[in-house]
Amino acid sequence: MSDLLSLLQSLSSTSSSQDTSSMSQLDLMVDAYRKTEQPRIDALNSKKQTLQKRQTFFNTLNSKLNTLIGNIDTFTASNAASKFITRSITSSDSTVLTATASATANIGVNSVKVDRLATSDLLISDRMTLAGATTLTPNTYSFTINGVTGNVTLTADDDTNEEVMQKLASAINNTEDIGVTASYIKVDSTYGKFTLTSTETGAANDIDFTDSDVLTAFGITNAALNPHTATRTVATETTAGFRSANYNDLDSKVEINGVNIYRASNSIDDALTGITINLVKPQDAADQAVTMTTSVDGNAVENLIKPILDTYNDILKFLKQDSSILRSDASISNLYSKIRLLVSDEVTSVNPGDPKYITDIGIKIASDGTLSIGDEERLLELLEDDPQKVSNLFTSSDSFVAKLNSTISNLTGDDGLIPSRTKSLSQQIDSTTKKTEDVQKNIDKKADILRQEYENILSLFYQAESQYNLLSTF
């Protein structure tokens, strides 16, 4: 009220400028009221920001833990232990052959000499005069290749060798499962041929056929070509035949450790246990055999272990970076302490004398508790000796991974601590938001009431002043 009286006392003239000044004073007084109430709004907004920060923290932590669980699954799968048995293989000449090795491959050296690659069979027709009249009359002709029968229909328009070869090649290619690809080849402006190429390599996929009028017209007959024998007729510039006389030469020929083997493919996976040899090119007789060296693949195991170490480190650093939550939230403080201590926990299920701590296999613990593979030679040495010794620290019932999984098992999932905490924070944020809105509405309402009261009193003052001025004229 004293503020209002002061305002009234300051109104000593009746000019329009005085009215404006009075209204400005009213605005200032209402604003002053709002400022006195603003700390209530600021406190609520500050509380909301704190809650949102905590909610973001728990959402991020939940995401990181889910990533960790995904990496843990790698070591809890039924075949997890076998993933530590790894092999790498090198070829002394990758231009001749390359190779891959599975876990069952024996460690050591093998020599390979590539005498011949597996090839597709090739059958070539007689050389035909393109514009020459065909000996075939309009009709539907059947052909049988590799035991599969197809048909080609010739019309009166198909009266040249070129037209018939084109139509025959198309008919063969449209016959399912026939095992060959047919091509019409224009040798020059006068002559042409058509060819059959087996779609698979090796002697088992050599081209066989049954005599038929349409094939005979191009010089392809059993009597002339001797298919599926070691004395097949070889094609010439003008006559039909095969590219290779002996169909057995379609197989690859490889000498492995002095033993000759023959295969229909250039990818050989059944000669050496766990090793697949991929042939690239044949060698000359005087060339040295290629050396294949199989060894333990330490890099593969490092790549297996590294993701779980990285996610462990990520969570550890994330928990530590927000000291306020770490100090104020017992569950987070407890989680941080537990996962830091895991690295020093002994794995009791291993055999006597085997590594019991992850540090025994070359994993280093930094001053901040993060983990890394610090001694690769130690890890490789243990893998060469017995990969089970390394595997036990990650896949056994009380392994580092199993304990890590147990530590975080109650935190995630629909009923986990973190989703529950996040839900509670979300409810508190909504409640704080509503309370802020209610307080702001009350402040606005009270400010409007005060403004109206001030304006009413000011109006009464002006009326009194007007009456006083009127009386003073008498």
C-alpha positions as CSV (number, residue, x, y, z in Angstrom):
1,M,0.0,0.0,0.0
2,S,2.9,2.3,0.7
3,D,4.0,1.8,-2.9
4,L,0.6,2.8,-4.0
5,L,0.5,5.9,-1.8
6,S,3.9,6.9,-3.1
7,L,2.5,6.6,-6.6
8,L,-0.5,8.8,-5.8
9,Q,1.7,11.4,-4.2
10,S,3.8,11.6,-7.3
11,L,0.8,12.5,-9.4
12,S,1.0,16.3,-9.1
13,S,-0.3,17.4,-12.5
14,T,-3.1,16.5,-14.8
15,S,-1.4,16.6,-18.2
16,S,-1.7,13.7,-20.7
17,S,2.0,13.1,-20.3
18,Q,1.3,12.5,-16.6
19,D,-1.2,9.8,-17.5
20,T,1.4,8.1,-19.6
21,S,3.9,8.3,-16.8
22,S,1.4,6.9,-14.4
23,M,0.7,3.9,-16.6
24,S,4.5,3.3,-16.9
25,Q,4.8,3.3,-13.2
26,L,2.0,0.7,-13.0
27,D,3.9,-1.5,-15.5
28,L,7.0,-1.2,-13.4
29,M,5.2,-2.2,-10.2
30,V,3.6,-5.3,-11.9
31,D,7.0,-6.3,-13.4
32,A,8.5,-5.9,-9.9
33,Y,5.9,-8.3,-8.6
34,R,6.7,-10.8,-11.3
35,K,10.4,-10.5,-10.5
36,T,9.7,-11.3,-6.8
37,E,7.9,-14.5,-7.9
38,Q,10.4,-15.5,-10.6
39,P,12.7,-17.5,-8.2
40,R,9.8,-20.0,-7.8
41,I,9.7,-20.5,-11.6
42,D,13.5,-20.7,-11.8
43,A,13.7,-23.3,-9.1
44,L,11.1,-25.5,-10.9
45,N,12.9,-25.1,-14.2
46,S,16.2,-25.9,-12.5
47,K,14.7,-29.0,-11.0
48,K,13.3,-30.0,-14.4
49,Q,16.7,-29.6,-16.1
50,T,18.3,-31.8,-13.4
51,L,15.7,-34.4,-13.9
52,Q,16.1,-34.3,-17.7
53,K,19.9,-34.6,-17.4
54,R,19.5,-37.7,-15.2
55,Q,16.9,-39.1,-17.7
56,T,19.4,-38.6,-20.5
57,F,22.1,-40.2,-18.5
58,F,20.0,-43.3,-17.8
59,N,18.8,-43.6,-21.4
60,T,22.3,-43.4,-22.7
61,L,23.5,-45.9,-20.1
62,N,20.7,-48.3,-21.1
63,S,21.7,-48.0,-24.7
64,K,25.4,-48.8,-23.9
65,L,24.4,-51.7,-21.7
66,N,22.3,-53.2,-24.5
67,T,25.3,-52.9,-26.8
68,L,27.3,-54.7,-24.2
69,I,24.7,-57.5,-23.9
70,G,24.9,-57.9,-27.7
71,N,28.6,-58.5,-27.4
72,I,28.2,-60.8,-24.4
73,D,25.9,-63.0,-26.5
74,T,28.9,-63.8,-28.7
75,F,30.5,-65.6,-25.8
76,T,27.4,-67.3,-24.5
77,A,26.5,-69.0,-27.8
78,S,26.8,-72.7,-28.0
79,N,29.8,-72.5,-30.4
80,A,31.5,-69.7,-28.5
81,A,34.6,-71.8,-27.4
82,S,35.2,-72.9,-31.0
83,K,35.6,-69.3,-32.1
84,F,39.0,-69.2,-30.2
85,I,40.3,-71.9,-32.5
86,T,41.4,-69.9,-35.5
87,R,43.6,-70.4,-38.4
88,S,45.2,-68.2,-41.1
89,I,46.9,-69.5,-44.2
90,T,49.3,-67.8,-46.6
91,S,50.4,-68.7,-50.1
92,S,53.9,-68.0,-51.3
93,D,52.5,-67.1,-54.7
94,S,49.0,-65.7,-54.8
95,T,49.1,-65.4,-58.6
96,V,49.0,-69.2,-58.7
97,L,46.7,-70.0,-55.9
98,T,45.1,-68.6,-52.8
99,A,43.7,-70.5,-49.8
100,T,41.5,-70.2,-46.7
101,A,41.6,-72.3,-43.5
102,S,39.0,-73.2,-41.0
103,A,39.5,-74.1,-37.3
104,T,40.0,-77.8,-38.2
105,A,43.1,-77.1,-40.4
106,N,46.4,-78.5,-39.1
107,I,49.1,-76.0,-38.4
108,G,52.0,-76.5,-40.7
109,V,53.3,-76.3,-44.3
110,N,52.0,-77.9,-47.5
111,S,53.4,-77.7,-51.0
112,V,51.1,-77.4,-54.1
113,K,52.0,-77.6,-57.8
114,V,49.3,-76.5,-60.2
115,D,49.6,-78.5,-63.4
116,R,46.2,-77.7,-64.9
117,L,43.1,-75.7,-64.2
118,A,39.6,-77.2,-64.5
119,T,37.9,-75.9,-67.6
120,S,34.5,-75.9,-69.3
121,D,34.0,-78.3,-72.2
122,L,33.7,-76.7,-75.6
123,L,32.1,-78.2,-78.7
124,I,32.4,-76.4,-82.1
125,S,30.4,-77.0,-85.2
126,D,31.5,-77.2,-88.8
127,R,32.3,-73.9,-90.5
128,M,29.2,-73.0,-92.5
129,T,28.7,-70.6,-95.3
130,L,26.4,-68.0,-93.9
131,A,24.4,-67.4,-97.1
132,G,24.4,-71.0,-98.0
133,A,21.1,-72.8,-98.2
134,T,20.3,-75.0,-95.2
135,T,19.8,-78.7,-95.8
136,L,16.9,-78.6,-93.2
137,T,13.4,-78.2,-94.4
138,P,10.7,-76.2,-92.5
139,N,9.8,-78.4,-89.5
140,T,10.2,-78.8,-85.7
141,Y,13.4,-80.6,-84.9
142,S,14.4,-82.1,-81.5
143,F,17.9,-82.1,-80.0
144,T,19.2,-83.9,-76.9
145,I,22.2,-82.6,-75.1
146,N,23.4,-83.9,-71.8
147,G,20.2,-86.0,-71.6
148,V,17.9,-83.0,-71.9
149,T,15.7,-82.6,-74.9
150,G,14.7,-79.4,-76.6
151,N,13.1,-78.3,-79.8
152,V,13.7,-75.8,-82.6
153,T,11.1,-74.8,-85.2
154,L,12.2,-73.8,-88.6
155,T,10.0,-72.0,-91.1
156,A,10.2,-71.3,-94.8
157,D,11.9,-68.0,-93.9
158,D,14.8,-69.9,-92.2
159,D,16.5,-70.9,-95.5
160,T,20.2,-70.0,-94.8
161,N,22.8,-71.6,-92.5
162,E,23.1,-68.3,-90.6
163,E,19.4,-68.1,-89.8
164,V,19.3,-71.7,-88.7
165,M,22.4,-71.3,-86.5
166,Q,20.9,-68.2,-84.8
167,K,17.6,-69.9,-84.2
168,L,19.3,-73.1,-82.9
169,A,21.5,-71.2,-80.5
170,S,18.4,-69.4,-79.1
171,A,16.4,-72.6,-78.8
172,I,19.3,-74.4,-76.9
173,N,19.7,-71.4,-74.5
174,N,15.9,-71.4,-73.8
175,T,16.0,-75.1,-72.8
176,E,16.2,-75.4,-69.0
177,D,18.9,-77.5,-67.2
178,I,20.6,-78.4,-70.5
179,G,24.0,-77.6,-69.0
180,V,25.4,-75.7,-71.9
181,T,25.4,-72.2,-73.4
182,A,25.1,-72.0,-77.2
183,S,26.6,-69.1,-79.2
184,Y,26.4,-68.2,-82.9
185,I,29.8,-66.8,-84.0
186,K,30.3,-64.9,-87.3
187,V,33.8,-65.8,-88.4
188,D,33.9,-63.3,-91.2
189,S,31.5,-62.0,-93.8
190,T,31.3,-65.4,-95.5
191,Y,31.5,-68.1,-92.7
192,G,30.1,-68.8,-89.3
193,K,30.0,-71.4,-86.6
194,F,28.0,-72.2,-83.5
195,T,29.5,-73.4,-80.2
196,L,28.4,-75.2,-77.1
197,T,30.1,-74.4,-73.8
198,S,29.4,-76.4,-70.6
199,T,28.1,-74.3,-67.8
200,E,30.2,-76.2,-65.2
201,T,33.8,-77.2,-65.3
202,G,35.4,-80.6,-65.2
203,A,35.2,-84.0,-66.8
204,A,31.9,-84.8,-65.0
205,N,30.4,-82.0,-67.0
206,D,31.7,-82.8,-70.4
207,I,29.3,-82.3,-73.3
208,D,27.4,-85.3,-74.5
209,F,24.7,-85.4,-77.1
210,T,22.4,-87.7,-79.0
211,D,22.5,-87.8,-82.8
212,S,19.7,-85.7,-84.4
213,D,19.0,-84.1,-87.8
214,V,19.5,-80.6,-86.6
215,L,23.0,-81.3,-85.0
216,T,24.1,-83.5,-87.9
217,A,23.5,-80.6,-90.3
218,F,26.4,-78.9,-88.6
219,G,28.8,-81.8,-88.4
220,I,28.0,-82.9,-84.8
221,T,27.6,-86.7,-84.7
222,N,28.7,-89.4,-82.3
223,A,30.5,-91.3,-85.1
224,A,32.5,-88.2,-86.1
225,L,33.4,-86.7,-82.7
226,N,33.6,-89.7,-80.2
227,P,32.2,-87.7,-77.2
228,H,32.9,-88.8,-73.7
229,T,36.2,-90.6,-74.6
230,A,39.9,-89.9,-74.3
231,T,40.1,-89.8,-78.1
232,R,37.5,-87.2,-79.0
233,T,37.8,-85.4,-82.3
234,V,39.5,-82.0,-82.0
235,A,37.9,-79.1,-84.0
236,T,39.8,-77.6,-86.9
237,E,39.3,-74.3,-88.8
238,T,36.7,-76.0,-90.9
239,T,35.4,-79.1,-89.2
240,A,33.5,-79.8,-86.0
241,G,35.0,-81.1,-82.9
242,F,36.0,-80.5,-79.2
243,R,38.6,-78.2,-78.0
244,S,40.2,-81.0,-75.9
245,A,40.7,-84.5,-77.2
246,N,40.6,-86.2,-73.8
247,Y,37.5,-85.2,-71.7
248,N,39.5,-86.1,-68.5
249,D,41.7,-83.1,-69.2
250,L,38.8,-80.9,-68.3
251,D,39.6,-81.6,-64.6
252,S,42.1,-79.6,-62.7
253,K,45.4,-81.5,-61.9
254,V,47.2,-80.5,-58.7
255,E,50.1,-82.1,-57.0
256,I,49.8,-81.7,-53.2
257,N,52.8,-82.8,-51.2
258,G,53.9,-85.1,-54.1
259,V,50.4,-86.6,-54.6
260,N,48.4,-85.9,-57.8
261,I,44.8,-85.1,-57.4
262,Y,42.1,-84.3,-60.0
263,R,39.0,-82.3,-59.4
264,A,36.2,-80.9,-61.5
265,S,36.5,-77.5,-59.9
266,N,39.2,-74.9,-59.3
267,S,38.1,-74.6,-55.7
268,I,39.3,-77.7,-53.8
269,D,38.1,-78.1,-50.3
270,D,38.3,-81.8,-49.7
271,A,42.0,-82.6,-50.2
272,L,43.4,-81.1,-47.0
273,T,41.4,-81.0,-43.8
274,G,40.0,-77.6,-43.1
275,I,41.8,-76.0,-46.1
276,T,40.2,-74.6,-49.3
277,I,42.6,-74.1,-52.2
278,N,41.5,-71.7,-54.9
279,L,43.4,-72.2,-58.2
280,V,44.3,-69.1,-60.2
281,K,46.6,-70.2,-63.0
282,P,48.6,-73.3,-64.0
283,Q,52.4,-73.4,-63.6
284,D,55.1,-74.3,-66.0
285,A,56.8,-77.7,-65.5
286,A,60.0,-76.0,-64.3
287,D,58.2,-73.8,-61.7
288,Q,58.6,-74.4,-58.0
289,A,55.7,-75.6,-56.0
290,V,53.7,-73.0,-54.0
291,T,54.1,-73.2,-50.3
292,M,51.0,-72.8,-48.1
293,T,51.7,-72.1,-44.5
294,T,48.9,-72.6,-41.9
295,S,49.2,-70.9,-38.5
296,V,47.1,-69.7,-35.5
297,D,45.2,-66.5,-36.4
298,G,45.8,-64.3,-33.4
299,N,44.2,-61.3,-35.1
300,A,40.9,-63.2,-35.4
301,V,40.9,-63.8,-31.7
302,E,41.8,-60.2,-31.0
303,N,38.9,-59.0,-33.2
304,L,36.7,-61.4,-31.2
305,I,37.7,-60.0,-27.8
306,K,38.1,-56.4,-28.7
307,P,34.4,-55.4,-29.0
308,I,33.6,-56.5,-25.5
309,L,36.6,-54.8,-24.1
310,D,35.6,-51.6,-26.0
311,T,32.0,-51.6,-24.7
312,Y,33.3,-52.4,-21.2
313,N,35.6,-49.4,-21.4
314,D,32.9,-47.2,-22.9
315,I,30.5,-47.9,-20.0
316,L,33.3,-47.4,-17.4
317,K,34.2,-44.0,-18.8
318,F,30.6,-43.0,-19.1
319,L,29.8,-43.8,-15.5
320,K,32.8,-41.9,-14.3
321,Q,32.3,-38.8,-16.3
322,D,29.2,-37.6,-14.3
323,S,30.6,-37.4,-10.8
324,S,27.4,-35.8,-9.4
325,I,25.3,-38.9,-10.4
326,L,28.1,-41.2,-9.3
327,R,28.1,-39.6,-5.8
328,S,24.3,-39.2,-5.4
329,D,23.0,-42.5,-6.9
330,A,24.0,-45.6,-4.9
331,S,23.0,-48.0,-7.7
332,I,25.3,-46.2,-10.2
333,S,28.1,-46.0,-7.7
334,N,27.7,-49.7,-6.9
335,L,27.6,-50.6,-10.6
336,Y,30.8,-48.6,-11.3
337,S,32.6,-50.3,-8.3
338,K,31.5,-53.8,-9.3
339,I,32.6,-53.7,-13.0
340,R,35.9,-52.2,-12.0
341,L,36.6,-55.1,-9.7
342,L,35.6,-57.7,-12.2
343,V,39.0,-57.6,-13.9
344,S,40.6,-58.8,-10.7
345,D,38.2,-61.6,-10.0
346,E,39.7,-65.1,-10.4
347,V,38.1,-67.6,-12.8
348,T,37.9,-70.7,-10.6
349,S,36.6,-73.2,-13.2
350,V,39.9,-73.5,-15.1
351,N,42.4,-76.3,-14.8
352,P,45.3,-75.9,-12.3
353,G,48.1,-74.0,-13.9
354,D,46.0,-72.4,-16.5
355,P,45.4,-68.6,-16.7
356,K,42.9,-67.4,-14.1
357,Y,42.8,-63.7,-14.8
358,I,42.3,-61.9,-18.1
359,T,45.6,-60.1,-17.4
360,D,47.3,-63.5,-17.7
361,I,46.5,-63.7,-21.4
362,G,48.0,-60.3,-22.3
363,I,45.2,-57.9,-21.4
364,K,46.4,-54.7,-19.9
365,I,44.5,-52.6,-17.2
366,A,45.1,-48.9,-17.6
367,S,45.2,-46.5,-14.6
368,D,41.6,-45.5,-15.3
369,G,40.5,-49.2,-15.3
370,T,40.0,-49.5,-19.1
371,L,41.2,-52.7,-20.8
372,S,43.2,-53.3,-23.9
373,I,45.2,-56.2,-25.5
374,G,48.7,-55.1,-24.4
375,D,50.7,-58.2,-25.0
376,E,49.8,-59.8,-28.4
377,E,52.7,-62.2,-28.2
378,R,51.5,-63.7,-24.9
379,L,48.0,-64.1,-26.3
380,L,49.3,-65.8,-29.5
381,E,51.6,-68.1,-27.4
382,L,48.6,-69.3,-25.4
383,L,46.5,-69.8,-28.5
384,E,49.2,-71.9,-30.1
385,D,49.6,-73.9,-26.9
386,D,45.9,-74.5,-26.2
387,P,43.1,-72.1,-27.3
388,Q,40.9,-73.5,-24.6
389,K,43.0,-71.7,-22.0
390,V,42.0,-68.4,-23.5
391,S,38.5,-69.4,-24.2
392,N,37.8,-70.4,-20.6
393,L,38.3,-66.8,-19.4
394,F,35.5,-65.7,-21.7
395,T,33.1,-68.6,-22.1
396,S,33.2,-70.7,-18.9
397,S,30.5,-70.5,-16.2
398,D,32.4,-68.1,-14.0
399,S,34.3,-66.3,-16.7
400,F,34.9,-62.6,-16.9
401,V,32.0,-62.3,-19.4
402,A,29.7,-64.4,-17.2
403,K,30.4,-62.2,-14.2
404,L,29.9,-59.1,-16.3
405,N,26.6,-60.4,-17.5
406,S,25.5,-61.2,-14.0
407,T,26.4,-57.7,-12.8
408,I,24.2,-56.0,-15.4
409,S,21.4,-58.5,-15.7
410,N,19.1,-56.7,-13.3
411,L,19.6,-53.3,-14.9
412,T,18.1,-53.7,-18.4
413,G,14.9,-55.3,-19.8
414,D,11.3,-54.3,-19.1
415,D,11.6,-54.9,-15.4
416,G,15.2,-53.6,-15.1
417,L,16.4,-50.9,-12.7
418,I,17.3,-48.5,-15.5
419,P,13.9,-48.6,-17.4
420,S,12.2,-48.3,-14.0
421,R,14.4,-45.3,-13.1
422,T,13.8,-43.7,-16.5
423,K,10.1,-44.1,-16.1
424,S,10.1,-42.6,-12.7
425,L,12.1,-39.6,-14.0
426,S,9.7,-39.1,-16.9
427,Q,6.8,-39.0,-14.4
428,Q,8.7,-36.4,-12.2
429,I,9.5,-34.3,-15.3
430,D,5.8,-34.3,-16.3
431,S,4.8,-33.4,-12.7
432,T,7.4,-30.6,-12.5
433,T,6.3,-29.3,-15.9
434,K,2.6,-29.2,-14.8
435,K,3.6,-27.5,-11.5
436,T,5.6,-24.9,-13.3
437,E,2.6,-24.2,-15.6
438,D,0.3,-23.9,-12.6
439,V,2.6,-21.5,-10.7
440,Q,3.0,-19.4,-13.8
441,K,-0.7,-19.2,-14.3
442,N,-1.2,-18.1,-10.6
443,I,1.5,-15.4,-11.0
444,D,-0.1,-14.1,-14.2
445,K,-3.5,-14.1,-12.5
446,K,-2.2,-12.3,-9.4
447,A,-0.4,-9.7,-11.6
448,D,-3.6,-9.1,-13.5
449,I,-5.5,-8.5,-10.2
450,L,-2.8,-6.1,-8.9
451,R,-2.8,-4.2,-12.2
452,Q,-6.6,-3.9,-12.0
453,E,-6.4,-2.7,-8.3
454,Y,-3.8,-0.1,-9.2
455,E,-5.8,1.1,-12.1
456,N,-9.0,1.4,-10.0
457,I,-7.2,3.4,-7.3
458,L,-5.6,5.6,-9.9
459,S,-8.9,6.3,-11.5
460,L,-10.4,7.3,-8.1
461,F,-7.4,9.6,-7.6
462,Y,-8.0,11.4,-10.9
463,Q,-11.7,11.8,-10.0
464,A,-10.8,13.4,-6.7
465,E,-8.2,15.6,-8.2
466,S,-10.7,16.8,-10.8
467,Q,-13.2,17.6,-8.1
468,Y,-10.6,19.5,-6.1
469,N,-9.6,21.5,-9.2
470,L,-13.2,22.4,-9.8
471,L,-13.8,23.5,-6.2
472,S,-10.7,25.7,-6.3
473,T,-12.2,27.8,-9.1
474,F,-14.9,29.1,-6.8
